Structure formats: structure tokens, C-alpha cells
């Protein structure tokens, strides 16, 4: 998605620490190393591509997007017209404290790309 939207700098977040470490070239996971190699090849297409570990609780957007996609529940233009439930989850991911802002700009949500 980031490549198709012509983004040049991305940070990919995952709640799978071994995978993040493999993408950072800090460890090798033999069973999925070919997939990691594909990820790193794609990462080379960006000016900057970082990999970051997040706790599972901070990964709700990716979890719900994957679930909605598998059920066919994402509208065709969901990236440019974010569903309200996605904005709410992104706000919760980005600002987990009770003092979170009421809204988040779509550009902030989309910068939080995840594995």
C-alpha cells in the first residue's frame, strides 16, 4: 500500500518481535527467511523504511483491517475515506491514555503502517 501511494518514508510496525528483529537483520528465522528477504527487497524501494515492535494492544488497527479484509468488509476507497471505526481504533493505538485527542487526521493514521 505504501509503495502504491508513492510514500518514500515508512515505518512498519508489528507485534511479532522475532519478525521485527529479522527485518532489522538482528536475527535469522530459518522457517520464514525467504519471506523476510522479500520484505527487505521491498523495503529497499523506499528512501527510509524502518521496522518497529509494538505491543499487541497497540496493533489493533492492523488486526481489525486484516479481519475486515478477510470478510470483504472494506470499501473500495477505504484509504482515502477512512471508516469511522478505523479512525477510532487508530486514535486508541496512537494515544492509549484516557486523555487522547478526540480525532486523528487521516494522514497520521496512514503513517502507522503495520506488518
MDTraj code that builds the backbone (N, CA, C; nanometers):
import mdtraj as md
import numpy as np

residues = "UNK UNK UNK UNK UNK UNK UNK UNK UNK UNK UNK UNK UNK UNK UNK UNK UNK UNK UNK UNK UNK UNK UNK UNK UNK UNK UNK UNK UNK UNK UNK UNK UNK UNK UNK UNK UNK UNK UNK UNK UNK UNK UNK UNK UNK UNK UNK UNK UNK UNK UNK UNK UNK UNK UNK UNK UNK UNK UNK UNK UNK UNK UNK UNK UNK UNK UNK UNK UNK UNK UNK UNK UNK UNK UNK UNK UNK UNK UNK UNK UNK UNK UNK UNK UNK UNK UNK UNK UNK UNK UNK UNK UNK UNK UNK UNK UNK UNK UNK UNK UNK UNK UNK UNK UNK UNK UNK UNK UNK UNK UNK UNK UNK UNK UNK".split()
xyz = np.array([
    [0.0811, -0.1171, 0.0000],
    [0.0000, 0.0000, 0.0000],
    [0.0869, 0.1255, 0.0000],
    [0.1887, 0.1279, 0.0855],
    [0.2756, 0.2460, 0.0932],
    [0.3456, 0.2697, -0.0405],
    [0.3872, 0.1636, -0.1045],
    [0.4535, 0.1758, -0.2341],
    [0.3561, 0.2296, -0.3390],
    [0.2349, 0.1751, -0.3408],
    [0.1342, 0.2188, -0.4384],
    [0.0906, 0.3632, -0.4168],
    [0.1052, 0.4128, -0.2945],
    [0.0668, 0.5506, -0.2652],
    [0.1860, 0.6456, -0.2805],
    [0.2986, 0.5915, -0.3303],
    [0.4196, 0.6698, -0.3561],
    [0.4783, 0.7343, -0.2313],
    [0.4669, 0.6679, -0.1178],
    [0.5307, 0.7169, 0.0031],
    [0.6792, 0.6839, -0.0061],
    [0.7628, 0.7716, 0.0405],
    [0.9069, 0.7474, 0.0325],
    [0.9672, 0.7069, 0.1665],
    [0.8978, 0.7385, 0.2763],
    [0.9466, 0.7057, 0.4100],
    [0.8358, 0.6364, 0.4873],
    [0.8649, 0.5165, 0.5365],
    [0.7653, 0.4401, 0.6106],
    [0.8284, 0.3751, 0.7332],
    [0.7453, 0.3508, 0.8318],
    [0.7827, 0.2698, 0.9467],
    [0.6793, 0.1590, 0.9548],
    [0.7259, 0.0368, 0.9491],
    [0.6369, -0.0785, 0.9536],
    [0.6416, -0.1328, 1.0955],
    [0.5240, -0.1447, 1.1556],
    [0.5144, -0.1909, 1.2935],
    [0.4533, -0.3298, 1.2977],
    [0.5009, -0.4082, 1.3932],
    [0.4476, -0.5419, 1.4136],
    [0.4539, -0.5760, 1.5615],
    [0.3622, -0.6623, 1.6062],
    [0.3690, -0.7103, 1.7433],
    [0.4442, -0.8435, 1.7517],
    [0.5100, -0.8821, 1.6435],
    [0.5907, -1.0045, 1.6395],
    [0.7383, -0.9662, 1.6480],
    [0.7922, -0.9666, 1.7701],
    [0.9292, -0.9215, 1.7919],
    [1.0322, -0.9996, 1.7091],
    [1.0257, -1.1330, 1.7019],
    [1.1247, -1.2039, 1.6199],
    [1.1227, -1.1598, 1.4732],
    [1.0048, -1.1328, 1.4190],
    [0.9957, -1.0876, 1.2808],
    [1.0571, -0.9489, 1.2644],
    [1.0293, -0.8583, 1.3581],
    [1.0887, -0.7247, 1.3526],
    [1.2403, -0.7359, 1.3605],
    [1.2901, -0.8204, 1.4487],
    [1.4350, -0.8396, 1.4607],
    [1.4943, -0.8968, 1.3317],
    [1.4229, -0.9876, 1.2680],
    [1.4719, -1.0433, 1.1414],
    [1.4737, -0.9353, 1.0328],
    [1.3736, -0.8492, 1.0298],
    [1.3694, -0.7420, 0.9302],
    [1.4772, -0.6372, 0.9562],
    [1.5183, -0.6251, 1.0809],
    [1.6289, -0.5342, 1.1164],
    [1.7648, -0.6019, 1.1001],
    [1.7629, -0.7261, 1.0556],
    [1.8839, -0.8072, 1.0371],
    [1.9561, -0.8326, 1.1691],
    [1.8789, -0.8446, 1.2773],
    [1.9336, -0.8739, 1.4091],
    [1.9275, -1.0222, 1.4413],
    [1.8504, -1.0972, 1.3642],
    [1.8398, -1.2419, 1.3838],
    [1.7913, -1.3064, 1.2558],
    [1.8045, -1.4367, 1.2490],
    [1.7589, -1.5141, 1.1326],
    [1.6515, -1.6108, 1.1809],
    [1.5432, -1.6162, 1.1072],
    [1.4365, -1.7128, 1.1356],
    [1.4284, -1.8028, 1.0136],
    [1.4913, -1.9167, 1.0207],
    [1.5033, -2.0059, 0.9068],
    [1.3735, -2.0373, 0.8360],
    [1.2661, -2.0591, 0.9123],
    [1.1383, -2.1011, 0.8542],
    [1.0774, -1.9952, 0.7629],
    [1.1045, -1.8696, 0.7880],
    [1.0425, -1.7623, 0.7100],
    [1.1462, -1.6686, 0.6472],
    [1.2698, -1.7118, 0.6410],
    [1.3747, -1.6227, 0.5936],
    [1.3525, -1.5768, 0.4495],
    [1.2929, -1.6610, 0.3668],
    [1.2656, -1.6198, 0.2283],
    [1.1624, -1.5062, 0.2259],
    [1.0643, -1.5124, 0.3140],
    [0.9645, -1.4054, 0.3217],
    [1.0306, -1.2779, 0.3730],
    [1.1159, -1.2910, 0.4740],
    [1.1890, -1.1750, 0.5260],
    [1.2751, -1.1145, 0.4152],
    [1.3384, -1.1983, 0.3355],
    [1.4195, -1.1479, 0.2233],
    [1.3335, -1.0685, 0.1254],
    [1.2116, -1.1168, 0.0985],
    [1.1191, -1.0427, 0.0111],
    [1.0815, -0.9088, 0.0740],
    [1.0568, -0.9084, 0.2039],
    [1.0230, -0.7843, 0.2743],
    [1.1376, -0.6846, 0.2617],
    [1.2601, -0.7309, 0.2824],
    [1.3764, -0.6421, 0.2754],
    [1.3996, -0.5910, 0.1335],
    [1.3716, -0.6729, 0.0344],
    [1.3824, -0.6275, -0.1045],
    [1.2823, -0.5156, -0.1312],
    [1.1607, -0.5322, -0.0838],
    [1.0599, -0.4277, -0.0999],
    [1.0990, -0.3028, -0.0209],
    [1.1558, -0.3215, 0.0971],
    [1.1970, -0.2074, 0.1808],
    [1.3029, -0.1228, 0.1115],
    [1.3850, -0.1855, 0.0294],
    [1.4885, -0.1116, -0.0439],
    [1.4292, -0.0108, -0.1425],
    [1.3018, -0.0246, -0.1734],
    [1.2360, 0.0673, -0.2660],
    [1.1965, 0.2004, -0.2031],
    [1.2189, 0.2157, -0.0738],
    [1.1851, 0.3397, -0.0035],
    [1.3124, 0.4149, 0.0331],
    [1.3013, 0.5468, 0.0432],
    [1.4147, 0.6262, 0.0911],
    [1.4478, 0.5844, 0.2335],
    [1.3444, 0.5659, 0.3152],
    [1.3619, 0.5157, 0.4517],
    [1.2527, 0.4150, 0.4794],
    [1.2907, 0.3008, 0.5319],
    [1.1938, 0.2010, 0.5763],
    [1.2443, 0.1447, 0.7085],
    [1.1744, 0.1781, 0.8157],
    [1.2114, 0.1277, 0.9470],
    [1.1160, 0.0187, 0.9912],
    [1.1621, -0.0606, 1.0857],
    [1.0810, -0.1682, 1.1417],
    [1.0751, -0.1488, 1.2919],
    [0.9554, -0.1508, 1.3460],
    [0.9363, -0.1205, 1.4870],
    [0.8442, -0.2232, 1.5518],
    [0.8807, -0.2645, 1.6739],
    [0.7963, -0.3555, 1.7501],
    [0.6976, -0.2741, 1.8316],
    [0.5710, -0.3170, 1.8341],
    [0.4690, -0.2563, 1.9189],
    [0.3998, -0.3670, 1.9970],
    [0.3517, -0.3331, 2.1143],
    [0.2757, -0.4301, 2.1921],
    [0.1475, -0.4651, 2.1179],
    [0.0966, -0.5831, 2.1445],
    [-0.0256, -0.6292, 2.0778],
    [-0.1395, -0.5290, 2.0939],
    [-0.1497, -0.4672, 2.2107],
    [-0.2567, -0.3712, 2.2343],
    [-0.2445, -0.2498, 2.1425],
    [-0.1253, -0.2194, 2.0951],
    [-0.1039, -0.1058, 2.0063],
    [-0.1145, -0.1418, 1.8599],
    [-0.1647, -0.2604, 1.8313],
    [-0.1686, -0.3100, 1.6941],
    [-0.3122, -0.3412, 1.6505],
    [-0.4078, -0.2760, 1.7111],
    [-0.5476, -0.3063, 1.6839],
    [-0.5923, -0.2669, 1.5434],
    [-0.5357, -0.1600, 1.4886],
    [-0.5735, -0.1183, 1.3531],
    [-0.5416, -0.2294, 1.2540],
    [-0.4198, -0.2804, 1.2592],
    [-0.3800, -0.3865, 1.1661],
    [-0.4660, -0.5110, 1.1852],
    [-0.4920, -0.5461, 1.3098],
    [-0.5725, -0.6645, 1.3393],
    [-0.7132, -0.6516, 1.2799],
    [-0.7774, -0.5384, 1.3024],
    [-0.9136, -0.5197, 1.2527],
    [-0.9178, -0.5000, 1.1006],
    [-0.8152, -0.4377, 1.0441],
    [-0.8099, -0.4259, 0.8978],
    [-0.8005, -0.5634, 0.8326],
    [-0.7139, -0.6480, 0.8872],
    [-0.6991, -0.7827, 0.8321],
    [-0.8293, -0.8611, 0.8441],
    [-0.8940, -0.8490, 0.9585],
    [-1.0203, -0.9196, 0.9797],
    [-1.1276, -0.8679, 0.8823],
    [-1.1368, -0.7359, 0.8661],
    [-1.2362, -0.6786, 0.7740],
    [-1.2078, -0.7178, 0.6304],
    [-1.0803, -0.7175, 0.5921],
    [-1.0436, -0.7554, 0.4560],
    [-1.0829, -0.8999, 0.4278],
    [-1.0551, -0.9886, 0.5228],
    [-1.0861, -1.1301, 0.5009],
    [-1.2360, -1.1548, 0.4891],
    [-1.3163, -1.0667, 0.5461],
    [-1.4623, -1.0790, 0.5381],
    [-1.5205, -0.9981, 0.4229],
    [-1.4343, -0.9276, 0.3480],
    [-1.4831, -0.8442, 0.2385],
    [-1.5505, -0.7177, 0.2871],
    [-1.5142, -0.6723, 0.4074],
    [-1.5825, -0.5593, 0.4683],
    [-1.5166, -0.4241, 0.4516],
    [-1.4165, -0.4123, 0.3647],
    [-1.3530, -0.2824, 0.3433],
    [-1.4043, -0.2204, 0.2144],
    [-1.4487, -0.0941, 0.2213],
    [-1.4925, -0.0287, 0.0979],
    [-1.3759, -0.0094, 0.0015],
    [-1.4067, 0.0037, -0.1251],
    [-1.3046, 0.0135, -0.2290],
    [-1.2058, 0.1273, -0.2033],
    [-1.2524, 0.2419, -0.1605],
    [-1.1657, 0.3582, -0.1401],
    [-1.1428, 0.3867, 0.0084],
    [-1.1212, 0.2824, 0.0870],
    [-1.1084, 0.2996, 0.2314],
    [-0.9867, 0.3820, 0.2698],
    [-0.8811, 0.3833, 0.1886],
    [-0.7593, 0.4565, 0.2229],
    [-0.7834, 0.6073, 0.2195],
    [-0.8564, 0.6547, 0.1203],
    [-0.8811, 0.7983, 0.1098],
    [-1.0050, 0.8417, 0.1876],
    [-1.0893, 0.7472, 0.2243],
    [-1.2105, 0.7788, 0.3001],
    [-1.2203, 0.6789, 0.4155],
    [-1.1442, 0.7046, 0.5215],
    [-1.1335, 0.6090, 0.6316],
    [-1.2669, 0.5884, 0.7027],
    [-1.3023, 0.4623, 0.7255],
    [-1.4238, 0.4352, 0.8034],
    [-1.4082, 0.4906, 0.9458],
    [-1.5187, 0.5301, 1.0073],
    [-1.5148, 0.5883, 1.1419],
    [-1.4539, 0.4913, 1.2431],
    [-1.4860, 0.3609, 1.2320],
    [-1.4330, 0.2642, 1.3270],
    [-1.2812, 0.2571, 1.3179],
    [-1.2264, 0.2768, 1.1968],
    [-1.0817, 0.2726, 1.1788],
    [-1.0151, 0.3956, 1.2415],
    [-1.0779, 0.5112, 1.2253],
    [-1.0249, 0.6326, 1.2882],
    [-1.0228, 0.6177, 1.4398],
    [-1.1283, 0.5612, 1.4952],
    [-1.1358, 0.5429, 1.6404],
    [-1.0272, 0.4477, 1.6898],
    [-1.0061, 0.3365, 1.6172],
    [-0.9011, 0.2422, 1.6565],
    [-0.7626, 0.3046, 1.6442],
    [-0.7411, 0.3814, 1.5387],
    [-0.6116, 0.4465, 1.5201],
    [-0.5841, 0.5450, 1.6327],
    [-0.6862, 0.6176, 1.6732],
    [-0.6708, 0.7103, 1.7845],
    [-0.6326, 0.6338, 1.9107],
    [-0.6977, 0.5228, 1.9332],
    [-0.6677, 0.4406, 2.0512],
    [-0.5257, 0.3837, 2.0440],
    [-0.4831, 0.3393, 1.9252],
    [-0.3464, 0.2880, 1.9079],
    [-0.2423, 0.3967, 1.9331],
    [-0.2680, 0.5154, 1.8802],
    [-0.1688, 0.6225, 1.8867],
    [-0.1686, 0.6943, 2.0210],
    [-0.2836, 0.7010, 2.0869],
    [-0.2967, 0.7730, 2.2130],
    [-0.3692, 0.6839, 2.3132],
    [-0.3015, 0.5838, 2.3694],
    [-0.3702, 0.4876, 2.4552],
    [-0.4199, 0.5443, 2.5882],
    [-0.3727, 0.6608, 2.6291],
    [-0.4174, 0.7171, 2.7568],
    [-0.5596, 0.7697, 2.7457],
    [-0.6212, 0.7888, 2.8588],
    [-0.7588, 0.8389, 2.8610],
    [-0.7675, 0.9818, 2.8099],
    [-0.6555, 1.0528, 2.8087],
    [-0.6556, 1.1921, 2.7658],
    [-0.6300, 1.2048, 2.6161],
    [-0.6674, 1.1051, 2.5403],
    [-0.6413, 1.1047, 2.3966],
    [-0.7249, 1.2102, 2.3259],
    [-0.6705, 1.2670, 2.2182],
    [-0.7499, 1.3601, 2.1383],
    [-0.8723, 1.2906, 2.0796],
    [-0.9746, 1.3648, 2.0505],
    [-1.0993, 1.3074, 2.0002],
    [-1.0876, 1.2592, 1.8563],
    [-1.0015, 1.3217, 1.7758],
    [-0.9884, 1.2818, 1.6367],
    [-0.8418, 1.2753, 1.5974],
    [-0.8152, 1.2026, 1.4913],
    [-0.6810, 1.1919, 1.4358],
    [-0.6906, 1.2187, 1.2871],
    [-0.6004, 1.2977, 1.2353],
    [-0.6000, 1.3253, 1.0917],
    [-0.5719, 1.1970, 1.0154],
    [-0.6382, 1.1735, 0.9011],
    [-0.6145, 1.0522, 0.8228],
    [-0.4682, 1.0320, 0.7874],
    [-0.3936, 1.1391, 0.7646],
    [-0.2533, 1.1218, 0.7286],
    [-0.1747, 1.0581, 0.8416],
    [-0.2102, 1.0882, 0.9677],
    [-0.1429, 1.0262, 1.0807],
    [-0.1758, 0.8788, 1.0886],
    [-0.2996, 0.8455, 1.0605],
    [-0.3407, 0.7064, 1.0643],
    [-0.2638, 0.6264, 0.9597],
    [-0.2530, 0.6783, 0.8405],
    [-0.1908, 0.6042, 0.7325],
    [-0.0399, 0.5919, 0.7500],
    [0.0218, 0.6804, 0.8272],
    [0.1641, 0.6683, 0.8526],
    [0.1948, 0.5549, 0.9474],
    [0.0948, 0.4996, 1.0110],
    [0.1141, 0.3929, 1.1067],
    [0.1006, 0.2572, 1.0390],
    [0.1648, 0.2388, 0.9233],
    [0.1604, 0.1133, 0.8509],
    [0.2120, 0.0010, 0.9403],
    [0.1567, -0.1190, 0.9246],
    [0.1950, -0.2329, 1.0073],
    [0.2182, -0.3552, 0.9209],
    [0.2921, -0.4447, 0.9769],
    [0.3126, -0.5733, 0.9093],
    [0.1855, -0.6530, 0.9177],
])
top = md.Topology()
chain = top.add_chain()
for i, resn in enumerate(residues, 1):
    res = top.add_residue(resn, chain, resSeq=i)
    for name in ("N", "CA", "C"):
        top.add_atom(name, md.element.get_by_symbol(name[0]), res)
traj = md.Trajectory(xyz[None], top)
